[in-house]
Amino acid sequence: MRPDSIRDLSKLLFIDIETVPQTYRWADLDPREAKLFADKTRYEQERNARTAEQLWGEKGGILAEFGKIICIGIGSLHMETDGLHLRVTSYHGDNEYDTLTRFADLLGRHYGTDEHWLCAHNGKEFDFPWIARRCVVNRITLPRILDIGGLKPWEVGHVDTMNLWSFGDRKNFTSLALLTHILGIPTPKDDITGADVARVYYEEKDLERIAAYCRKDVVATAQLYLRLTGRELIAEDRVRTV
């Protein structure tokens, strides 16, 4: 089924994740892991004349082998008498195992059939594989909707709003912020960006602030999906955080 032909929008779960490096400071990294990180990023070190330590602040939180998930924001659409509504919440905490277990349990209970879809912005390159990899690391059984090994492309229930925008251009990368801007999708003003997440988490220890930022991205992703599939946006008073 094409993502733009999904009729029952309640079958879609919109997600966004926030990740940080396992340790904030390079000096606190286990020597074995430091070497493995240096080996993995050797090409970037040589190309950009950077050291592994310099790259740690940029890459440690976006490589699933060296980071952890601290927040998973989720959003679901449902129809009420006055039209379509969006319900948003998040699973977040310092314990990645607990966060992933709660999310995996949700997927198993409510999004476990071939009729269900996950939707994220750049999800196919980031959110979906990140969650799957960290589930494996934490020895959590992969939910069916994330266990895509051996499936044909059209059998995978993953929607990526960045792919919808690319129209087949495999080189395309367009941020969620840019797309919501050019497409006239209202979004709340934030005091942080993705680049601030590790600092806010480790220095300010303000996980709730990060979770609020994550939930706003879920709302933006849901609105972007509706816009890209020719549907009306959801009014602000029909978006509820729980």
C-alpha positions in Angstrom: 0.0 0.0 0.0 1.2 3.5 -0.8 1.7 5.7 2.2 -0.6 8.4 0.7 -3.4 5.8 0.2 -3.7 4.9 3.9 -7.4 5.4 4.6 -7.6 4.6 8.3 -5.2 7.1 9.8 -5.5 5.6 13.2 -3.3 2.8 11.9 -0.4 5.2 11.8 1.9 5.9 14.7 4.1 9.0 14.4 7.4 8.9 16.2 10.5 10.9 16.9 13.5 10.0 19.1 16.1 11.9 20.9 19.6 10.4 21.4 22.7 11.2 23.3 26.3 9.7 23.5 26.8 7.1 26.2 29.2 9.5 27.9 29.4 13.2 27.6 33.1 13.6 27.8 35.6 11.8 25.6 37.8 11.3 28.7 35.1 9.2 30.4 34.8 6.8 27.5 36.1 3.2 28.0 39.5 2.9 26.2 38.3 0.0 24.1 35.2 1.9 23.0 37.3 5.0 22.3 39.5 2.9 19.9 36.4 1.4 18.3 34.9 4.8 17.8 38.2 6.1 16.3 38.3 3.1 13.9 34.7 3.7 12.8 35.2 7.4 12.2 38.7 7.2 10.7 37.6 8.3 7.2 35.9 11.4 8.6 39.0 12.2 10.7 41.2 12.0 7.6 38.8 13.9 5.3 38.1 16.7 7.8 41.4 16.8 9.7 39.6 16.1 12.9 40.5 13.9 15.8 38.3 11.2 17.2 37.9 13.2 20.3 36.7 16.2 18.3 34.2 14.0 16.4 32.8 12.5 19.6 30.7 15.5 20.4 29.2 15.5 16.9 28.9 11.7 16.2 28.7 10.0 19.6 25.0 10.7 19.9 24.0 9.8 16.4 25.7 6.5 16.0 23.6 3.7 17.6 26.7 1.8 18.6 27.9 4.6 20.9 24.7 6.4 22.0 21.5 5.7 23.8 17.8 6.7 23.4 16.6 9.0 26.1 13.1 9.9 24.6 10.7 8.4 22.2 7.8 10.8 21.2 4.7 9.3 19.8 1.5 10.6 18.2 -1.7 9.0 17.0 -4.6 10.3 15.0 -8.2 9.6 15.8 -11.5 10.8 14.5 -14.0 12.6 16.8 -17.4 14.2 16.0 -15.7 17.5 15.1 -13.0 16.0 13.0 -9.5 14.6 13.2 -7.5 14.9 16.4 -3.9 14.2 17.3 -2.9 12.7 20.7 0.8 13.1 21.6 2.9 11.7 24.5 6.4 10.5 25.1 8.4 7.7 26.8 11.5 9.2 28.3 14.0 8.5 31.1 17.6 7.9 31.9 17.2 4.1 31.7 17.2 3.2 28.0 16.0 -0.4 28.7 12.9 0.9 30.5 12.1 3.5 27.7 12.5 0.9 25.0 10.5 -1.8 26.8 7.6 0.6 27.3 7.6 1.5 23.6 8.0 -2.1 22.4 5.1 -3.1 24.6 2.9 -0.4 23.0 3.9 -1.6 19.5 3.2 -5.2 20.5 -0.3 -4.4 21.9 -1.6 -1.9 19.4 0.6 -1.8 16.3 1.3 -5.5 15.6 -0.4 -6.3 12.3 0.3 -5.7 8.6 -2.2 -2.9 8.6 -0.1 -0.7 10.9 2.5 1.9 10.0 5.2 3.8 11.7 5.9 7.3 10.4 8.9 9.6 11.1 11.0 12.2 9.4 14.2 10.6 8.1 12.9 7.6 9.9 14.3 5.0 7.5 17.8 6.4 8.0 17.6 7.2 11.7 14.6 6.6 14.0 13.6 3.1 12.8 17.0 1.4 12.7 18.2 3.2 15.8 15.3 1.8 17.8 15.8 -1.7 16.4 19.6 -1.6 17.1 19.2 -0.4 20.6 16.5 -3.1 21.2 19.0 -5.7 20.2 21.7 -4.2 22.4 19.3 -4.2 25.3 18.1 -7.7 24.6 14.6 -6.6 23.9 12.6 -8.7 21.5 12.0 -6.7 18.3 8.4 -5.7 17.8 7.0 -7.1 14.6 6.7 -3.7 12.9 10.5 -3.2 13.4 11.6 -6.7 12.6 12.0 -6.2 8.8 14.8 -8.6 8.0 14.0 -10.5 4.7 10.9 -8.4 3.9 10.4 -6.9 0.5 10.3 -3.1 0.4 6.5 -3.0 -0.1 6.0 -5.3 2.9 7.7 -2.9 5.4 5.2 -0.7 7.3 7.5 2.3 7.5 6.6 5.8 6.2 9.3 8.5 5.9 8.1 12.0 5.3 11.5 13.0 4.0 11.2 10.2 1.4 7.8 11.5 0.5 9.3 14.9 -0.1 12.3 13.6 -2.1 10.1 12.2 -5.0 12.8 9.7 -5.8 15.8 11.9 -5.3 18.1 9.6 -3.3 20.6 12.5 -2.6 17.9 14.6 -1.0 18.1 15.6 2.7 15.6 18.2 3.9 15.2 19.0 7.5 11.8 18.9 9.3 12.2 22.6 10.2 12.8 23.6 6.6 9.9 21.7 5.3 7.4 23.0 7.8 8.6 26.5 7.0 8.3 26.3 3.2 5.0 24.4 3.4 3.4 26.9 5.8 2.9 24.4 8.6 2.7 26.2 12.0 5.2 24.9 14.6 5.9 26.1 18.1 9.0 28.1 18.7 11.7 26.1 20.5 14.5 27.3 22.7 16.6 24.2 21.8 17.5 22.2 18.6 18.7 18.7 18.1 22.3 20.0 18.5 21.5 21.1 22.1 20.1 17.8 23.3 23.3 16.3 24.7 24.2 19.5 26.5 20.7 20.0 28.0 20.7 16.3 29.1 24.2 16.1 30.6 24.8 19.6 31.8 21.4 21.0 32.7 19.9 17.5 33.4 16.6 18.7 32.0 15.0 15.7 30.4 11.5 17.2 30.6 12.7 20.0 28.4 14.0 17.5 25.8 10.8 15.5 26.0 8.7 18.6 25.2 11.0 19.4 22.3 10.6 15.8 21.0 6.8 15.9 21.3 6.7 19.1 19.2 8.6 17.3 16.5 6.1 14.5 16.5 3.3 17.1 16.0 5.3 18.6 13.1 5.8 15.2 11.5 2.1 14.4 11.7 1.2 17.7 10.2 3.8 17.3 7.5 2.5 13.8 6.6 -1.0 15.2 6.3 0.2 18.1 4.1 2.3 15.8 1.8 -0.7 13.4 1.3 -3.1 16.2 0.4 -5.0 16.3 3.6 -6.0 19.2 5.9 -3.8 20.1 8.8 -5.1 19.6 12.3 -6.1 22.7 14.2 -4.0 23.5 17.3 -7.0 23.0 19.6 -7.3 19.4 18.3 -3.8 18.5 19.4 -3.6 17.1 22.9 -0.6 16.1 25.0 -1.1 13.3 27.5 
